Amino acid sequence: MFDQFTVVTDPVSDSVALSAIFAVLPLLTLFVLLGVLKVKAWLAGLISLAVALVVAVAVYAMPVGQAVLSATEGAAFGFFPILWIVLNAIWVYNLTVESGHFDVLRRSFERVSPDMRIQAIIIAFCFGALLEALAGFGTPVAITVVMLMALGFRPIHAASVALLANTAPVAFGALATPVVTLATVTSGVNDDSRLTVDTLGAMVGRQTPILAVVVPLLLVALVDGRRGVRQTWPAALVAGVTFGLAQFVAANYISVPLTDIVAALVSAAAVVLLVRVWRPVTPADLGREPEAATVPAAREPAETELADPGAVRATAGRRSGTTTAAVPSLDGPGGETPPGDPLVSEDAPGPHRDRAAAEPDPARAPSRQLADTPAEVVRAYAPYLIIIAIFSVANLGPVKDALAKEPWTVKFAWPGLDILGGNGNPLSSATFTLNWLPAAGTLMILAGVLTALVLRVSAGRALRAYGRTYVELRYAIVTVMAVLALAYVMNQSGQTNTLGAFLAAAGGAFVFLSAILGWIGVAVTGSDTSANALFGALQVETAARAGLDPVLLAAANSSGGVLGKMISPQNLAIAAAAVGMAGREGEIFRKVFGWSLLLLLFMCVLVALQGSPVLGWMVP
């Protein structure tokens, strides 16, 4: 039951093709349950995990005990560090709601522009990229989706916009953790001296910036169809071009870990400066004048105390019960519609504005009105400034090196797990890293404590908010742990290797398919870091066999992976939980799946051109 197991790639008649038919079953189960049968994400994750376990034991001859232990390690990894980051990041956000400073922050964003399309760019794209740079692992989706709702977006549309925006910055998220992981797993299987953090980061920085130029345009198309693109393209292009240029420069000439921080700040500053001298024509259904500032709720504790988990969202802004309004087409009436999205007349009322959010609620009408003071605005931004400061200090060379050692970081073999790779060496994934102090989630707790002090939230209220955060995300917790358990079983049994080898059989054509492998990895694990750990070495080995550039294919794994982020069950569960749609992840999945495929095709073509004489000069 607990016998040693050696990973095999072709267990069915020594055929990779036949084995791939079985290896793909867990993924097909997951996608069909989510996208076709509309099964709740947590249940789909558990069922798919069961399928993966059956395939591992029955087809790959993995001992039952080893398969179960593999699943437990994956579930543990799903909670720490992934959920550990998300839960604590959302707690920090909930503290701003508790104190009333989320409303101050929202009004601050509204003052930049009352236009929902500009707000989508600034919040989902620019601010979301900053959050991705600092924490990653679903944090930007969890926070920006609720901010969009507070500004009037209906839940399903807020989730769609946040997920679509969370693409270009992902490869450099969490201070470039995916790139660092990619360099670690690839340098051990190939002697190419270019397989370093700097060179791989530079290559990724020559792929995702091109994607960044497109994403803001797609965001405004998602919000308002052809009309949105026609009226706000200057802001969308400024955001995308400045982000892309800054990302390229930072990744190639400044610092790979700081790439997204630089790009997010430069892009946000550019958009803010632009709207000071230029404003789009804002239709009545997509804009409103910034509401009068109220006395911060921190001064009226009775109004900010949350009675139940749903109150977090209620205080952020009311919403209507309708959550299935159609998403506008890419080109508006008469144009082509993205897969799964019906046409909407550009003369019809905007489907994204939650009219209930725009109308004052007499029950919550403030007794006094006054402008937000500069001090209150600073305090509203304080949590994010605190996060930047803490993460910056923690990633200073000497500090980072010290925290990577015991007792702050402990590495140990997962008890009882005894698995060898195809090369006869123990799998590195069987070693669990418990970096309990330098983990991003732990740093988020420190940021939360400081945030509570700055925003004057009492210890009791802060602790109650922390408990409610776990209650609100209980289904997301199950989903993430189940899917990471699924990923570990597939990886450690050999199922992911089988799928990779099947794709690699394409030979020279694999340069077009390499991004798809990363996309699959992130769609399953929800993490570009995990996808790079799963397939990075395979990409490099395939490149060597097919005579392709290993740096290009390794980078393509990460760049293609970012496009699977929006359809990963973890991100879907986090977005659904944040907007009060737990159990309806399938609706969000169908909204964003077409966009994911469209952008993936774009990335596949780009990588193929970079592997040819046409754009070969872009490879360092």
N, C-alpha and C positions, 0 to 999 in steps of 0.2 A: 504493500500500500504506500509505503514511503520510500520505495526503492529509488536509486539514482536514475535520472532520466536524461537522455541525450537528444537534443533537438534534431528533427529530421525535416527535410523540405519536401520530399516526394514519397509519402507513405502509401499512396494508392498506386499499386502496380509500377512503382518506380517512375511515375509520370507526374511532372509538375502540373501539367494541364488538367489531368484528372483530379489531382489533389486540390487544385485551386477551386474546383467546383464545390468541394466540401468546406474549404477554408473561407470562402466568401459567405457562407450561410449565416454566420452571426451578424455580419454587416447588413446583408439583405433583410434579415429578420428585423433588425433595428430600424432601418429606413422604411420598410413596409408598415411596421406597426405605427411609427410616428406619422408618416406622410400619407398613407393610404387608409389605414384602419382607425386613425385618430386616437390611438391608445395613449394614455397618460405616460409622460416621459419616464417616470420612476418605474412604472410597471413594464414599459418597453425595455428599459435597461436591465431589469431583473430577468425577464424572459430571454433576452438576447444573451445574457451571461450564462443562463442555463444551457442554451444552444451551444455556446462556445465550449462549455465544460463537457458536454456530450461529444462534440466533435473531437476535442482534445483526447478524451479517454477512448472513445470507440474507433476513431480513425487514426489518430496519431500515437495510440498506445501509450499515452501518458498515464502513469500510476494515479489512481484516484486521489491519494493523499497529496501528491505533488501538485495536482491540478487545483485542489482546494486551497493548499497553502499559497499557490500562485495568486489565486483570487483574493485571499486575505491580504497579501502584500499590496496588491493593486488597490484594494479598498482603503487600506491604511494610507497609501500615497495620495489617494483621492481626497482624504480628509486633511492630511498634512503632507505637503504644504499648500495644496490647491485651495481647499475649502477654508483652511486656516486664514488665507489671505482674504478671500472673498467675504467671509463672515465678519472679520474685523474691519474691513474697509467699509462695509455697509453699516456697521455699528457707528463708525465715525460719521457717516452721512446722517444716520438716525439722530445723533447728538445735535446736529445742526437743526434738525426738525424740532427736536425737544426744546431747544432754546429759542426757536423762532427765527434764527438767522438764515435758514434756508430761504425764507421769503425775501430777506434782504438781498441775498445772492441772486435770487431769481429776478428781482426788480433791477438789480445792477445789470444783468444780461439784457433785460428788456429795454433798458435805456440806451444800450448800444444800438439796437434796432428793434422796432415793434413787429417787424416782418418775420413770420414764422420760418420762412426759407433761410433767412440769414441766421436766425436763431439755431436752426438745425446745423448749419455749418459751424458756427462758433462753439456750440455745446457738444454736439455729437462728434464732430470731426476734430476740432482743435483741442477743446477741453478733454474730450475722450482720449485723444492721443497722449495728452500729458498724464492722465491717469494710467494709461497703458504703459507708458514709459516708467512710471514709478512702481506699479504693482502688477499689472497684467492679470492673467488668469481670471478673466470675467469681471474684474472690478469696474472698468469703464462702462460696460453695458449696464451693470447693476445700478450705477449712480446716474449716468446720463439719461437713462430711460425714464427715471422718475422726475428728473429735472425737466425733461421735455413734456411730460404729463402736466407738470405744474404750470407750464406755459400754454397749455390748452390742447396738446396733442392727445388724441384718443389712445387708449392703452396699446392696441395692436399696432397702430402706426408708429407710436413712440418706440416700441420694441423693434419694429422693422428698420426704422431709421438708425437706431443705436447699433444694431447688429451689422448693417451695411457699412456704417462708418468705421466699425472696428475691424478694419482690414489692413490698410497700408502701414499702420504703426506696429502691427503684431510681431513682425520678425525681430524688431529691436525692443520688444516689451520687457518689462521687469529688468531694466538696465542691461538689455541685450543678452539675457539668459539663454534664449534659443540659439543665438550665434555661438556663445561660449560652449554650450552643449554640443553643437554641431562640430566645432573644432576639436573637442575632446574625443568624440566617437570616430571621427574620420581620420585623424592623424595617426591612430593606432593601426590602421589597416592599409595605409598607403604611405610611401616614403616621399611623396611630393612635398617639398618644403613650403609650398604656398598654403597648405591646409592649416592656417593659423586663424586666430580670432580677427586679426587686422585684415588679412586678405579676404577671408570669407565674408567679413562684414562689409568690405569694400565692394565685393561682387553683389551681395544682397542690396547694397546701396546703389547699385546700377540697374536694379530691377524694380523694386517696390516704389521708388520715387516716380517712375513712369505711371504706375498704378495710381499713385496719390493724385496725379493731375486729373484723373478721370473721376475719382470717387465723389468729390463735392458736386460735380455736375450731375451725377446719378442721384445724389441726395436730393437736390432741388427738383429733379424730375420725379422722384418718388413722392415728394411732398405736393407738387403742383403740376406735374406733367409738362407738356410743351410750353405752356404759359410760364411756368416757373423758370425753365431754362432760358426762355427769351427775355424775361424781365430781370433775372438775377445772375446771368452768366458772368458779368464782370467780377462779382464777389466770389463766385464759385471758382473761376479761373485763378484769381489772386490767391485764394486759399490753397488750391491744389498746386499751383506752380511754385509758390513760396515754400510750401511744405516739402515738395519734392526736391527743390534746389537745396534747401537747408539740410534735408536728410542725406542727399548725395555728398554735400560738402563735409558734413559732420562725420559720416561713415568713412569717407576716404581720407580726410585731412585733419580732423579734430580728435574725436574719440568715439569709438564704436558704442560703448555703454551709454554715452550721453546723447546719442543720435536723435532719439525721439523727443527728448526734453528740448533740445535746440530747435528741432523742426516745429514742435507744437507751439512754442513761445513765439517764434518768428512768424508762423502762419497766423496766429491769433492777433498779433500786433499789426500785421499787414491788413487784415480784414477790418479791425477797429479803425485804423487810420483811413481806410478807403471809405467806410460809411460816414466818416466825418465830412467828407467832401462830395460824396455821391450817395444817393439813396434810390432804391428801386421803386417803381410804381407798385404800391402795395394794395392788392384787392381787399375789399372790406371783409371778406371771409377768411383772410389769412393775416390779418394784422389788427392791432389795437394799440391805443395809446398806453404807455406805461401807467399802471394803476398808482394811485396816490399811496405813498409809503405810510404804513401804520406804525404805531408804537411797537417796537420789537416785542415779540411774545415773551421774551425772557423777563420782561417787566410785569407780565401778567401771568403768573404761573398757572392759574386755574384754567386758562385757555389752552395751555400747551401740554397739559397732562394727558397722556394717551390712555384711553379706556380699553382698547383692544389692539391686536396686531394690525388690523386694517386701518387704524387711525393714523398710522405713519403716512400712508398714502393719502388719506383724506385731508390731512393738514397741508399736504403739498399742493392740493388743488382738487376741486371737485371734478367728477367726470360723469358722463352719461352712461347709461347701461348698454348702449350700442357699441360693440367692439368689432363688428365685421364689415364696416363700410369699405367700399372698394378702394384699392390703391390706384392712383392715376397712372396712365400709361407713360411710357418713355417719351412719346412724341405727342401726347394729348390726343384729341379727337382726330381720327383720320390717319394717325401714325401707327407704327407697330407697337404691339403690347408685349411687355416682357412675359415670359412663360408664367402662366397661372394668375396673371393680373388682368381683370377686365377693363375695358375702356370707361372713362368717366368724362362727361362733358366739362369743358373748361369754363362753361358759363354756369354750371351748377354750383351750389354752395360747397365750399371746401370741406372734404370729408375728414380732414385732419384736425380741424379746430373743434375742440370740445366746448360747445356753446355754454354748457353749464359752468365750465371753468371761467368763462369770460364774464359771466353774470354774477354780480355780488350776491352773496348769501346773507339774507337779513339776520339769520341766526348767529352769524359770525361777524356781523358788521362791527368794525372797531368804534369805540366810543370817542377816540381822538385821532386826528390825522396830523402828521408832520413829516417833513422830509427826513430820510435816513441821514444821520450824521456821518461824517467821514470816519469817525471812530467805529460806528456800527458796521459800516461797509468793510473796514479793515478786519474787524472781528469775523465777519461773514466769510472772508477769504482766508482767515487764519488757519483753519484746519488743513487746507491744501498747502499753504506756505510751511506749516509745521511738518507735513509729510515730506515735502521737498527737502527741507533742512535735515530731517532725520535720515532719510535715505541717502542724501549726499554725504553725510558724515560716515554712515555705515559702509559706504562704498569707497572711501578713501583707502588707498593702498595699504598702509600699515594697519588701519582699523579692520579692514576686510580680512587681511591675512591672519590677524590675531583671533578674530571671531571664527575663523575656519578651523581652528584647532580645539582640542579638548580643553576644558569641559564644555565649551560653548557649542561645539559640533561633535556629534558622536556617530560613527559609522559601525554597522554590525551586519553580519550575515543574517538573513531572515531565518528564524528558527525552523529547522527541519527541511528547509528548501534546498534540494541538492540537484541542480540542473546544469548540464554541460552543453555548450554550444556545438555547432557542427565541427569546429576546429579542435574539440576536446578540452577546451578551457572553460572554467566556470563562468556563467553569465554574470556580467557586471551588474545587471538589473536585480540580481538576487541579494545585493548589498544595499541595505536601507540607510539613508543619511538622515539623521535627526539633528538638524541644525536649529535647535530650539530657540536660541537667542538671536542669531542673525537672520532667521527666517523673516520674509517680508510680512507675514501675518503677525509675528511678535512685534516687529517694528510698528505695525499698524496699531497694536494695543497701546504701545507707548504714545503714539500720536493721538490716540483716543483719550488717554488720560490727560494729556496736555490740552487737548481740545476742550474737554469738560471743564478744566480750570479756566481757560481763556473765555469760554462762553458762559461760565458761571452756572453749570449744570451740577446739581448736588450729586454726591456719591450714590445715594439711593436711586435717584432718577436715572443715572447713568447705568447702574446695574440692572434696573428693570428694563431699560432699553436694550441692554445686551441680551437679556433673556428673551425678549420679544423677537430679536433678530434671529435667534435660532428657531423659534416657533414659526416665524414667517417663512424661513427657508428650509423647513423640515423635508419637504418633498424634493427640493433641489439637492439637499444633502444625500438623500437616498439615490437620486439619479446619478450624481457625480461619482459616488463611491461604487455604484454598480457598473457604470461604464468604464471606470478605471480598472476595476476588477476584470471586466471583459477584455480590455486592452492588454493587461498583463497575461491573462490566460492565452490569448491569441499569440502574443509575442513569445512567451516562454514555452509554448507547445510546438511552435514552428509555423503556425497558421499565417502570421504576417510575413514570414520569410517566403512562404509558398506564393503568396500573392505578389510579393516583390519580384521573385524569380520569374514568375509568369509574365509580368510586365517587362522584365529585363530581356526576355527572349526576343523582344522586338529588335534587338541589335542597335544599329545606327539610328533607327527611328525612335529609339528610347529617349532621345533628346527632346522630342515633342511630348513624350508621356511622363517624363520625370517629375514635372510639376504635379501631375495627377496623383502620384504616389504620396507626395507631401500632403495633398488635399485630403486623401483618404485617411492619412494618419491623424490629421487634426480633426477631421469630421468625427473620428472614433474617440480620440482621447480628449479633445477640446483644448489641446495645448500644442503650440508650435514646438515648444521644448521637448515634449514627449514624442512628437512625430519625428523630430530630428534624431532623438535617441533611438527610435524604432528603425528608421530607414536611412539615416545618414551614411552609415558604413556601407549599406547595400548600394546606395547611389554611387559611391566611390568605387566599389568593387565592379559594378556594372560598367562604369566609365572605363576602367582598365581593360576589361574584356572586349568592349566594343570600340576601343580607340577614341573615346570621347574625353573631353576635358573634365577632370574630377572636381575642380573648383566650381565650374559652371553647374554640374549636376547636383553637387552638394548644396549650393546656394539655391538652385531651383526647388529643392525639397522644402527649404524654409519659405521661399517666396510663394510657391504654390500652396503651401500649407496655410498661409494666412487667409486664403479664400474659403477654407473649410471651417473657419472659426464661426461664421454666422449660422451654420447648419449643425454644429456640434450639439448633442443633447445637453451637455453641461451649460453652454451659453443660453440655449433655448429655455432650460429650466430656470436659470438665474433671471433671465428677462421676464419670463412668465410670472415668476414669484414676485418680482419687483413691481409689476403692474397689476397684480391681483388676478392673473389668469392661470394660476396653477391648475394643471390638468388639461390645459388647452394649448399645449406646446405645438401640437400638430398644425393649428391655424397659423401660428407664426412661421413654422417650418415652410409651409406652402407659400407664404408671402415672400420669403427670401431665397428659396431654393433656385429659382430662375436667375436671380442676380448672381448667385454663387457660381452657377455654371457659365454664365456670360463672362464674368471676370476671369474664371479659370481658363476659358478658351483664349482670352486675351493674353494671359500669362504664358500659356503653352506656345502660342505663336511667337511671343517675344523671346522666350528661351530658345526656341528652334532657330530663330534668326541670329541670336547670339552664338549659336553653335555652328553657324555658317559664315562664309566670307562677308555676308552683308553687314552683320553687326559683330563679327568676331573680334573686332578691335576693342570692344567693350570689356572683354575678359582680362583681368589683370595678370 
